[in-house]
């Protein structure tokens, strides 16, 4: 699912890019709504993308009662509710609190954790990361220091297969074949090897060490790779902190093998579906809860994995295909993403979602993925090789390749109907 977008090569630079900001982090949450052209927006953090059926039903109720009736999946496995009345914050918080989606009001924007969505379902991976997920989220919500993390700071828990390890997380914990784990920071090429039992605690301590370093820098730094330290300095500081806390650690070369996110279809003891442009109606969402056996796992590739009894998996997959979800691993939808565009965003120059949906036939089955953006900000754009399709202020689009190790190739098109020709021009 947008696989080439999600598995970039590791970057390695002698020094991070220093960042200077004159404002605080305005990243939206559930208790801090964001004003958009189509109403207010709430971003509900779902650590590891894991929702119980009851929690999923509460989100559908909130979308229908307070928003536009749709649920929007993000590239971090979270859920956005749009079209909200600006004064509904208290009611929304009450609904989500009752469902267990707000375990700590002081930490609701910092519970950004992605986890391998197939962990424990398909027999792959070195271990099941669910215990890590529970332990890290609990520790995160109990840490007073962690409240200062940016809403953009990201943890990744990888079961060893390498799927979420390529998602540009600030702190990545990856299971290793020897029964331990690698703790890596940002794009650094080295990691700290710790025991699996200490991995979740080590991840939190790494984040707290980052906050201390950011505080000493005097700059408003939100992500690890923005911290103006030479590569290795922060890792050294984390190693010292772990040692002081009684966690044995050893510096090693970071594992770099990568795999894609789950393809649509039957996957071990579950089903995987892709959601076109990440947008689900409340009806589609509820159909997912009816098929699910106890929980839903939202993926960072705008898909959903459903642990289900294997005996009826084929029937369930057909049921989900009938309501417009992608169950075919060859679907062009897997190679297309887009920001919200018009009419939801005042800065957008075009209705990019309509244009993206109308040009699926132009997507080559083995070509680069496409990401449509309504303006130069390219909100939500993924990592990895792709073609950026950016709306121009005067109309039309500019297309440019973004391929690791290659110079960008650029062209323009006045009409989305010319997409096939424009792609051929820059990718042939």
C-alpha positions in Angstrom: 0.0 0.0 0.0 1.9 3.0 -1.3 4.8 0.7 -0.5 7.5 2.6 -2.3 6.4 5.7 -0.4 6.8 4.0 2.9 10.3 2.4 2.8 13.0 5.0 2.2 16.7 4.4 2.5 18.2 5.5 5.8 19.7 9.0 5.6 23.0 9.6 7.2 24.5 13.0 7.7 27.2 14.3 9.9 25.0 16.9 11.5 21.2 17.4 11.7 19.6 20.4 10.1 19.2 23.1 12.8 15.6 24.4 13.1 14.5 27.8 14.4 10.9 28.5 15.1 9.1 31.5 16.6 5.9 29.7 17.7 4.9 26.6 19.7 3.7 23.3 18.2 0.2 23.8 16.9 -0.3 20.2 15.9 -4.0 19.4 16.4 -5.3 16.8 18.8 -8.6 15.8 20.4 -8.5 18.6 23.1 -7.0 21.2 20.7 -9.1 21.5 17.5 -7.7 22.9 14.3 -9.9 25.4 12.3 -10.1 24.3 8.6 -12.3 25.5 5.7 -14.8 22.6 6.2 -15.0 23.2 10.0 -12.9 22.2 12.9 -10.6 19.1 12.8 -9.7 16.7 15.6 -6.8 14.3 15.4 -7.4 11.2 17.6 -4.2 9.4 18.5 -4.5 5.6 18.3 -1.2 4.1 19.6 -0.2 1.3 17.3 -3.4 1.8 15.3 -5.1 -0.6 17.7 -8.8 0.0 18.4 -11.3 -2.2 20.2 -14.6 -2.6 18.4 -16.2 -0.4 21.2 -13.7 2.3 20.6 -14.2 2.2 16.8 -17.9 2.5 17.3 -17.4 5.5 19.5 -15.4 7.2 16.7 -18.2 6.5 14.2 -20.7 8.0 16.6 -18.6 11.1 17.0 -18.1 11.5 13.3 -21.9 11.2 12.7 -23.1 13.3 15.6 -20.4 16.0 15.6 -18.6 16.0 12.2 -19.0 15.4 8.5 -19.8 11.7 9.0 -16.5 10.4 7.7 -13.4 9.1 9.4 -10.0 10.0 7.9 -7.0 7.8 8.4 -3.6 9.4 8.7 -0.1 8.2 7.7 0.6 7.5 11.4 -2.4 5.2 11.9 -4.4 7.8 13.6 -8.0 9.1 12.9 -9.1 12.6 12.0 -12.6 13.9 12.4 -13.5 16.8 10.1 -16.4 19.2 9.8 -16.7 19.7 13.5 -18.4 22.6 15.1 -15.8 24.6 16.9 -17.7 24.5 20.2 -18.1 20.7 20.3 -14.7 20.1 22.0 -16.2 19.2 25.4 -18.7 16.8 24.0 -16.2 15.1 21.8 -13.7 14.7 24.7 -16.5 13.1 26.8 -17.4 10.6 24.1 -13.8 9.6 23.5 -12.9 9.6 27.2 -15.8 7.2 27.9 -14.4 4.8 25.3 -10.9 4.8 26.8 -9.4 6.8 24.0 -8.1 9.6 26.3 -6.2 7.8 29.1 -4.3 11.0 29.9 -5.5 14.5 28.9 -2.0 15.9 29.4 -0.5 13.4 27.0 -3.2 13.0 24.3 -1.2 14.7 21.5 2.1 12.9 22.2 0.8 9.3 22.0 2.2 8.9 18.5 3.2 5.3 18.2 3.2 3.1 15.0 3.6 -0.6 15.3 3.9 -3.5 12.8 0.3 -4.2 12.1 0.6 -7.9 11.3 2.6 -8.6 14.4 1.4 -11.9 15.9 -0.9 -12.6 13.0 1.2 -14.1 10.2 4.0 -15.9 11.8 6.6 -13.4 10.6 8.7 -11.0 12.7 11.0 -11.9 15.6 8.4 -11.3 18.2 4.9 -9.9 18.9 5.3 -6.1 19.6 1.9 -5.8 21.4 3.5 -6.0 24.9 5.9 -3.2 23.9 3.0 -1.1 22.7 1.0 -1.5 25.9 4.1 -0.8 28.0 5.3 2.2 26.1 1.9 3.9 26.0 1.4 3.3 29.7 4.9 4.7 30.5 4.4 7.6 28.1 1.2 8.6 29.8 2.9 8.3 33.3 5.9 10.5 32.3 5.5 14.1 33.3 8.5 15.0 31.1 6.9 13.4 28.1 4.1 16.0 28.1 6.6 18.4 26.5 7.1 16.3 23.4 5.8 17.7 20.1 2.7 16.3 18.6 4.9 15.4 15.7 7.4 13.3 17.6 7.0 9.6 16.6 7.8 6.2 18.1 8.0 3.1 15.9 7.8 -0.5 17.2 8.9 -2.9 14.6 8.6 -6.7 15.1 11.8 -7.3 13.0 10.2 -7.5 9.6 11.2 -3.9 8.8 7.9 -2.4 7.9 7.5 0.5 10.3 11.3 0.9 10.7 11.3 3.0 7.5 8.7 5.5 8.6 11.1 8.3 9.7 10.3 7.8 13.4 12.2 9.7 16.1 12.6 6.6 18.2 12.5 3.2 16.6 12.6 -0.1 18.4 13.2 -3.1 16.2 13.2 -6.7 17.3 16.3 -8.7 16.5 16.8 -12.3 15.7 18.8 -12.9 18.9 15.7 -12.0 21.1 16.8 -8.5 21.8 16.0 -5.1 20.2 17.7 -2.3 18.5 16.9 1.2 19.7 17.6 3.8 17.0 17.2 7.6 16.9 16.0 9.5 13.8 18.0 8.7 10.7 21.2 7.7 12.5 23.0 4.7 11.2 23.8 3.1 14.5 21.6 1.8 17.3 21.7 0.6 20.9 21.1 -3.1 21.5 18.9 -3.7 24.6 16.9 -6.7 25.9 13.4 -7.1 24.6 12.1 -6.8 28.2 13.7 -3.3 28.6 12.9 -2.1 25.1 9.7 -0.1 25.9 11.3 1.6 28.9 14.4 2.4 26.9 12.3 4.1 24.2 10.7 6.4 26.7 14.1 7.2 28.3 15.4 8.0 24.8 12.6 10.5 24.2 13.2 12.1 27.6 16.9 12.4 26.8 16.0 14.1 23.5 13.9 16.6 25.4 16.8 17.4 27.8 19.1 17.9 24.8 16.6 20.1 23.0 16.1 22.2 26.2 19.9 22.8 26.4 20.0 23.9 22.8 17.6 26.8 23.4 15.8 26.2 20.1 12.2 25.0 19.6 13.1 21.5 18.3 10.3 19.0 17.6 12.0 16.1 15.9 15.2 14.2 16.6 16.7 15.0 13.2 16.2 18.7 13.8 18.5 18.7 16.8 21.8 20.4 15.9 24.1 17.6 17.2 26.7 15.6 15.3 25.6 12.1 14.5 26.1 9.9 17.5 26.1 12.6 20.2 22.5 12.0 21.1 22.9 8.2 20.9 25.8 8.5 23.3 23.7 10.5 25.7 20.9 8.0 25.5 23.4 5.2 26.2 24.6 6.9 29.3 21.0 7.5 30.5 20.1 3.8 30.0 23.2 2.7 31.9 22.4 5.0 34.7 18.9 3.5 34.8 20.3 0.0 35.0 19.6 -0.9 31.3 22.4 -2.7 29.7 23.1 -1.5 26.1 25.6 -2.0 23.4 26.2 0.2 20.4 25.7 -1.7 17.1 25.2 -1.0 13.4 21.5 -0.4 12.7 19.6 -3.0 10.7 18.5 -1.6 7.3 16.4 -4.3 5.7 12.9 -3.0 4.8 9.6 -4.6 3.8 6.4 -3.1 2.6 3.2 -2.6 4.6 0.6 -5.4 4.4 -0.9 -6.0 0.9 -4.7 -6.3 0.7 -6.1 -9.8 1.1 -6.0 -12.7 3.6 -2.9 -12.3 5.8 -2.3 -15.1 8.2 -5.0 -14.9 10.8 -6.4 -11.7 9.5 -7.6 -9.6 6.6 -6.0 -6.5 5.2 -7.8 -3.8 3.2 -6.7 -0.5 1.8 -8.9 2.7 2.2 -8.8 4.9 -1.0 -7.3 8.2 0.0 -7.8 7.2 3.7 -11.4 8.3 3.8 -14.2 6.0 5.2 -17.8 6.8 5.6 -19.4 5.9 9.0 -21.2 3.0 7.2 -17.9 1.6 5.8 -16.3 1.9 9.2 -19.1 0.1 10.9 -18.9 -2.7 8.4 -15.3 -3.1 9.4 -16.3 -3.4 13.0 -18.8 -6.1 12.1 -16.2 -8.2 10.4 -13.5 -7.7 13.0 -12.9 -10.2 15.7 -12.5 -7.9 18.7 -10.2 -5.2 17.3 -9.1 -3.2 14.3 -5.5 -2.3 13.5 -5.1 0.9 11.5 -1.9 1.0 9.4 0.4 3.9 8.6 -0.4 3.2 4.9 -4.1 4.1 5.3 -5.2 0.6 5.5 -6.9 -1.6 8.1 -6.0 -5.1 9.3 -8.7 -7.1 11.0 -7.9 -10.2 13.1 -10.6 -12.6 11.9 -11.4 -16.3 12.2 -9.8 -18.0 9.1 -12.8 -20.1 8.2 -14.9 -17.1 6.9 -12.1 -14.9 5.6 -13.0 -15.2 2.0 -16.6 -14.3 2.6 -15.6 -11.3 4.8 -13.1 -10.0 2.2 -15.8 -10.1 -0.5 -18.1 -8.2 1.9 -15.6 -5.5 2.3 -14.8 -5.2 -1.4 -18.6 -4.7 -2.0 -18.6 -1.5 0.1 -15.7 0.1 -1.8 -12.6 -1.0 0.2 -9.6 -2.2 -1.7 -9.0 -6.0 -1.4 -7.1 -6.5 -4.7 -3.2 -6.2 -4.3 -3.1 -5.0 -7.9 -5.3 -2.0 -7.5 -4.0 1.3 -8.7 -5.4 2.9 -5.5 -2.4 1.4 -3.6 -0.1 3.8 -5.5 -2.1 7.0 -5.0 -2.3 9.4 -2.1 -3.5 13.0 -1.6 -3.9 15.7 0.9 -7.4 16.9 1.7 -7.4 19.7 -0.9 -10.4 21.8 -1.7 -12.9 22.4 -0.3 -11.5 21.4 3.1 -8.3 23.5 3.0 -8.2 27.2 2.3 -4.6 27.0 1.0 -5.3 24.3 -1.6 -5.3 25.4 -5.2 -7.4 22.4 -6.5 -9.7 19.6 -5.6 -6.9 17.1 -5.6 -8.9 14.1 -4.4 -11.4 14.3 -7.2 -8.5 14.7 -9.7 -6.6 11.8 -8.2 -9.7 9.5 -8.3 -10.4 10.5 -11.9 -7.0 9.5 -13.2 -6.5 6.0 -11.8 -6.2 4.5 -15.3 -3.1 6.5 -15.9 -1.2 4.8 -13.0 1.3 2.3 -14.3 1.2 -1.0 -12.2 4.9 -0.9 -11.6 5.6 2.8 -11.8 6.4 5.3 -9.0 3.6 6.0 -6.5 1.9 9.4 -6.8 1.1 12.0 -4.1 -1.3 14.8 -5.0 -0.9 18.1 -3.1 -3.1 21.2 -3.2 -0.2 23.5 -2.5 3.6 23.6 -1.9 3.2 22.6 1.7 2.5 19.0 0.5 0.7 18.1 3.8 0.8 14.4 4.7 3.3 13.5 1.9 4.9 10.2 2.5 8.6 9.2 2.6 10.2 7.2 -0.1 10.4 7.4 -3.9 7.4 8.9 -5.6 6.1 11.5 -8.1 4.8 14.7 -6.5 1.8 16.2 -8.2 1.4 19.7 -6.9 -1.4 22.1 -7.8 -0.2 25.5 -9.2 -1.7 28.8 -8.1 -2.6 29.7 -11.7 -4.2 26.3 -12.4 -2.9 23.0 -13.5 -0.2 20.9 -11.8 3.5 20.5 -11.6 4.9 17.0 -11.6 8.3 16.1 -10.2 10.1 12.9 -9.4 11.5 12.4 -5.9 13.8 9.4 -6.1 16.6 8.7 -3.7 20.0 9.3 -5.4 18.6 10.9 -8.6 18.1 14.4 -9.8 14.4 15.4 -9.9 12.7 15.5 -13.3 9.9 18.0 -13.7 7.0 18.8 -16.1 3.6 20.5 -16.0 0.1 19.6 -17.1 -2.8 22.0 -17.5 -5.4 19.2 -17.4 -5.4 16.1 -15.2 -6.5 14.1 -18.2 -2.9 14.5 -19.5 -1.5 12.6 -16.5 -0.4 9.6 -18.5 1.6 11.7 -20.9 3.1 13.8 -18.2 4.2 10.7 -16.2 5.7 9.2 -19.4 7.7 12.4 -19.9 9.4 12.3 -16.5 9.7 8.6 -15.8 10.6 7.1 -19.1 
